[in-house]
Amino acid sequence: MKKWFKFFGTSFFSHKAAKEATRRGYTNAFLGFVLALILLWCGFVSGDMLPFGAQYNSSADFKATVHAVLADSDKRIDAEIADGILRAKKDGEYTESLLVNTLERDSDKQNYSLNGYHVVVDLRPASTPAEVEAYCVSNDGKNTIISYDDYLTLSDVARLNFDFKLKYTGNALELTDKLVSEYRLHLESLNDEIKSKVEKITKDFSDNIITKSDYNSEIYKLYFTNYYPDIAEYESTSEIPLLRNYYYHQYISQGIKKYLFIFDDYLTASFETNGGTEVAFYGFYSDMKDGALVQADASQDEANAAADRFIKDSFNETAVLNLYAHGMNVISLVPFIALMLLVATLLTYSLLKLRGVESIASLGAMIKIIGSFTWFSGAISAVLTLIIAFIAGRSMISAWPLVLFFAALMIRSIIFALKETNLYTQQSEQPQAGQTEG
């Protein structure tokens, strides 16, 4: 066992240990590959999570914005966590409303838009439906716009010339009794299957199984999904447009770089460090401790520290999601990582054959050798990814671990080929030298 540990631990550094792989089984190459996957996963996760605290601390402008919104004794939003939901006070009462919007309100901009940062504090529930305008745009290059109602009057062939679009107005959709009645009348004009769904929703409401609000929401959802096309282009988690995503479609997707958007169950932000590194992130509150973000009697320094802690803690709450997401990412990349191993093997074997080196008898022997390099290549990748993440931010974290792993594996493989060529040449010349002397 001691000899195996020496072989497995030093093969990346020792040419002699690496060649020993040819006398061992493929299990070592497989084990090295599995360890490489684990180390790559560590690289993804550590590069994504660990630099955040240092980057936040070195972003003076963003911290000043956070302090203005959550810590300033004169204008802060007094907020608390309650069962994973952020609640805030307005006029002394906790409310579910839009509290701050520096993008559209001049008064908010004067109070909270510091050094070019945009702030939104919108604590309306995540399920709040959005008011939208549906229209269609021609795909012939002329960008002709028609209403969705006009689109429905076109023939099936003519409809192929238009693409469906939604515009979020920024307002919550108010599901009034009149509006819900109109939706229901439309649904009842459709097929029997839809009618039976309407009857089921109505019965659940009359039997007090669902509330009036739930009834309105279910009728609207059924209407929307049967009247409009699929909206996966706009919503990834809902079949109806949600107010929450207005900010994404209207601002984030349009390229704003400095912002802090705080919602009732999560926050999202993008800031720039003092050194110019751009950092975009999410934060959750689901497992955060209940209580006020800033105590009423806190000094300004204590309030600032509490606001900073809230941002960092909310980001740390994404750890489990990141662990899972990066794990799934590494699993999906297994074929590509295996291809990298195969490319390194073929290249090294070809280099040796081109130089007339016969000491490595087969591709199988070569893959055992290159396989012994994989786990430490993964370790190099993880360490360098973390270092780069501190300097370059999180935006390239999806690419760096793989690039660095492949680079380390290829460099070590080429070094092996050069070293083996050298040794083979020396050994081949020794008998010839002996014959000449004789």
LINQUILIN-V982945 format. One record per helix or strand of 2 or more residues. SS is the DSSP state (~ for helix, > for strand). FROM is the first residue (numbers start at 1). LEN is the number of residues. If there is no record, write none. Layout:
# LINQUILIN-V982945
ss=SS from=FROM len=LEN
ss=SS from=FROM len=LEN
This chain:
# LINQUILIN-V982945
ss=~ from=2 len=9
ss=~ from=15 len=9
ss=~ from=27 len=23
ss=~ from=52 len=6
ss=~ from=60 len=11
ss=> from=79 len=4
ss=> from=85 len=6
ss=> from=93 len=3
ss=> from=98 len=4
ss=~ from=106 len=7
ss=> from=118 len=5
ss=> from=129 len=10
ss=> from=145 len=3
ss=~ from=148 len=5
ss=~ from=156 len=4
ss=> from=162 len=11
ss=~ from=177 len=12
ss=~ from=192 len=15
ss=~ from=212 len=16
ss=~ from=243 len=8
ss=~ from=252 len=3
ss=> from=259 len=4
ss=> from=266 len=7
ss=> from=278 len=7
ss=> from=291 len=2
ss=~ from=300 len=17
ss=~ from=319 len=14
ss=~ from=334 len=21
ss=~ from=363 len=9
ss=~ from=374 len=19
ss=~ from=397 len=41
